[in-house]
Amino acid sequence: MRFLKGHGTENDFVILPDPDGELDLSAALVAAICERRSGIGADGVLRVVRTKLSPEVADQATTAEWFMDYRNADGSMAEMCGNGARVFARYLVETGLAGGSEFDVATRGGVRRIRIEDNGDVTVDMGKPVVRGTSVTTVTGQEYEGVHVDIGNPHLACAIGDPVAQLDLTHQPGFDPGVFPRGVNIELFNAVGASRAVMRVYERGSGETRSCGTGTIATAVAAAALSGETTGTWTIEVPGGTVVVTLDEETSYLTGPAVILASGNLMLAE
Ligand SMILES: N[C@@H](CCC[C@H](N)C(=O)O)C(=O)O
């Protein structure tokens, strides 16, 4: 099985080209691939398959030729992955499967418009984030309140007073399963000045990662809300780098680098 490895601000992915939809990608195989010692190691898998051959998103095939079939490191499926979409787009461009500076990609969360910037960064139109109220998380016994943001997938973005660098995120933070029956991605951030935040994240299905694109959108929404705003441009610093989030009346945009760094042949059993 051919594979590539890539990352977006160190949120890392194994890419599996499967244009004709022949791969039976079980949760166990995904978890084995993502395992950092006995596998290749990654936060998730991006299967590249023709949209028209993927019944769950076939209705998107009129605009998006390629479907980003995203899986978390534990093998679970997610609706959307912002950094994954940037890396997926980089793969399509580098292999000639997509041309021009703008094109669409199919995802479980709907069609996402991609723009390749002049400096090589990739921008994803992430759609309009929906705020669904507030909830709380518990990290090493400390409770933090946050904003429940839906950006295709569920997030709880919490502005905290403690420095995020000092948090212990080696264990699953607590959350209310009544509010998040399918689990939740939890962002903890410190707002720095008027339009900057420092964020860490504990992702559903992957644990702590060094960046989360959808999480940076949720953080921008929560950070903006602190000053009573719903629009603006936010720079979000994550352990793996920096991304820019723009919120406007209609939608949100995620901009940042995306890198393909290796390719090879995977010999794990299919
Ligand atoms: N890292 C991603 C989000 C991946 C999905 C998430 N773990 C979930 O289960 O919802 C991103 O960059 O958005």
The ligand as an SDF file (V2000), in Angstrom:
LIG
                    3D

 13 12  0  0  0  0  0  0  0  0999 V2000
   -6.9220   17.9060   13.6580 N   0  0  0  0  0  0  0  0  0  0  0  0
   -8.1290   18.2570   13.0260 C   0  0  0  0  0  0  0  0  0  0  0  0
   -9.4040   17.7670   13.6530 C   0  0  0  0  0  0  0  0  0  0  0  0
   -9.5340   16.2530   13.4980 C   0  0  0  0  0  0  0  0  0  0  0  0
  -10.8740   15.7000   13.9280 C   0  0  0  0  0  0  0  0  0  0  0  0
  -11.1120   15.7380   15.3980 C   0  0  0  0  0  0  0  0  0  0  0  0
  -10.1350   14.9990   16.1720 N   0  0  0  0  0  0  0  0  0  0  0  0
  -12.5300   15.2130   15.6880 C   0  0  0  0  0  0  0  0  0  0  0  0
  -12.6800   14.0350   16.0590 O   0  0  0  0  0  0  0  0  0  0  0  0
  -13.4710   15.9660   15.5140 O   0  0  0  0  0  0  0  0  0  0  0  0
   -8.1750   19.6650   12.5150 C   0  0  0  0  0  0  0  0  0  0  0  0
   -7.1230   20.1550   12.0940 O   0  0  0  0  0  0  0  0  0  0  0  0
   -9.2540   20.2540   12.4370 O   0  0  0  0  0  0  0  0  0  0  0  0
  1  2  1  0
  2  3  1  0
  2 11  1  0
  3  4  1  0
  4  5  1  0
  5  6  1  0
  6  7  1  0
  6  8  1  0
  8  9  2  0
  8 10  1  0
 11 12  2  0
 11 13  1  0
M  END
$$$$
